[in-house]
Amino acid sequence: MNIKKILKRVAKEKRYKKLDIFVTLSLIILFVFSCIMVYSASMIGNKYGMFTGNVPVAANYFLIKQLIWATISLCAYLVFATIIPYEIFKNKNIYTSGFLFIVILLIIPLFQASVNGAHSWINLAGFTFQPSTIAQIFIIAYMALILESRKRTLLRPTPLKELISMFGVPLAVLVFIFLQNDTGTMLITVFVLVVMVLCANISFRNIYTLIKISILGASGGLFILLITVIFYSGSSYRVNRIKTFLDPFSGKSSSDSQVVNSLISFGNGGLFGRGLGNSIQKLGYLPEAHTDFILAITAEELGYFGVLFLVLLLSIIILKIIYTGLKAGRTFESLFALGFAALLFIQTIINMGGVSASLPLTGVPIPYFSFGGSSMFILSITLGIIMNLLSHIKYVRGSN
C-alpha cells in the first residue's frame, strides 16, 4: 500500500476521534504521578549533590527535566496516535537503513564512560540517552515484519540455516547490547523475542528448535556467570548484583546496602505510607532514589496502596495493548502489539523484583514512571503507534 492510499484511509477513518480515552488518561495520570514522585525523591538530595556528582543543584532540578520530557512524550504520543498512520512502519525499506542506524547508536557508548558498570549511555553536550530502548522497539517491529512475511515458510519445519538467517538481525543487536554490559536490557529483549515467537503461528518443530538453541545459549551464559560469581572477587557490578541477590544481608558490596535500604522503605511504608515527602531512605541511603529505586520511595511515602495505584495505571495500558494485539487480525499488527506489551510487562516486573530483592538488580527503570527522558519518549511514541492501530480496529469493527 502506497502512502497516498494510507493517508486517504486514515482520513476516511478519522482515527483522531477514536483515540482510546482510558489509555490516554492513564498515561497522563502516570506522567503527573511520575513528576510528583521524582520531585519528592530528589528535592532534598539535590541540595547536597547526591544525584549530580556532589554538585549542588536546585531542589526542582529533576522535576523540571521530568516535566519537559513528560510534555514532549505526551505530545509525541498524541501525534503518533492520531496523525501518523501505523501502516508506514510496515515498509521494509525502513528496517534496512534502520539496522545500520541502530548498530551505530549501540557502538558509540562503547567508547564513552560507563554508568554503573554498563556502557549503555550516549552523552552529547550534557544530553544523555540510552539507545538500547530504540533497539528494543526496532527488534519488536522487525521481528513482527519477518514473522509475517515468512509465516508460510514457518508453518512447516524450516532448516536451521534459514531460521538463523531470519533471526540474524535481532541476534546481532543483542550481541552489541551484551558488549555494553547491559545484562538487564539483553534479558528483557530475549524474553520479548520468546513471547513473539510463541504467539506467532509457526510449526512446533521450529519452536522446538529455537527453544533448544535458546536453552543452550542460556545455559552457557549462566555457567559463565556462575563461574565468575564463584571465583571472581573483584568489583564487577554484574557479579556484585548476583551476590546481592543470593545474600542481600552479607554487607560485602554497595548493592547489598541498596537492596536492604529498599526493603526498609517497603517496611516503613506499610499500607498507607509515611506521607508524601516524608521518606527517610531518600536522605542519602538510596543512591538512585529518583530512577531505579523510585518504587521504594513511593512505597515508603504512599504505602501499599500507592504502589497498587501505580500498578493499576500500568495494567490498564498493558492490558489495552494486549487487547489490541488480539483483535488486530493481522500478523504484523498482532505481534508488534503483543511484543510491546511483553516489553512493558517484563520491564516492570524486573524493576519491582529488583527493589524487593525478589530478582537481581539490573538498573531497569519502570516504564513511564522512573526519571529518564529518552525511555519515556521512545515508549510513548510506540504506545501512540499501538493506539493508532486500535483506532483502526475500532473503525473496522464499527463498520462491520
Secondary structure, DSSP 8 states (H G I E B T S, - for coil): --HHHHHHHHHHHTGGGG--HHHHHHHHHHHHHHHHHHHHHHHHHHHTTTTTTT----TTHHHHHHHHHHHHHHHHHHHHHHTS-GGGGG-HHHHHHHHHHHHHHHHGGGGS--BTTB---EEETTEEE-HHHHHHHHHHHHHHHHHHHTHHHHTS---HHHHHHHTHHHHHHHHHHHHTT-HHHHHHHHHHHHHHHHHS---HHHHHHHHHHHHHHHHHHHHHHHHHHHH--S--HHHHHHHHHH-TTS--SHHHHHHHHHHHHHHHHTTT-S-TT--STTTTT-TTTTTTTHHHHHHHHHHHHHHHHHHHHHHHHHHHHHHHHHH--SHHHHHHHHHHHHHHHHHHHHHHHHHTTSS-------TTTSS-HHHHHHHHHHHHHHHHHHHHHHHHHHH-
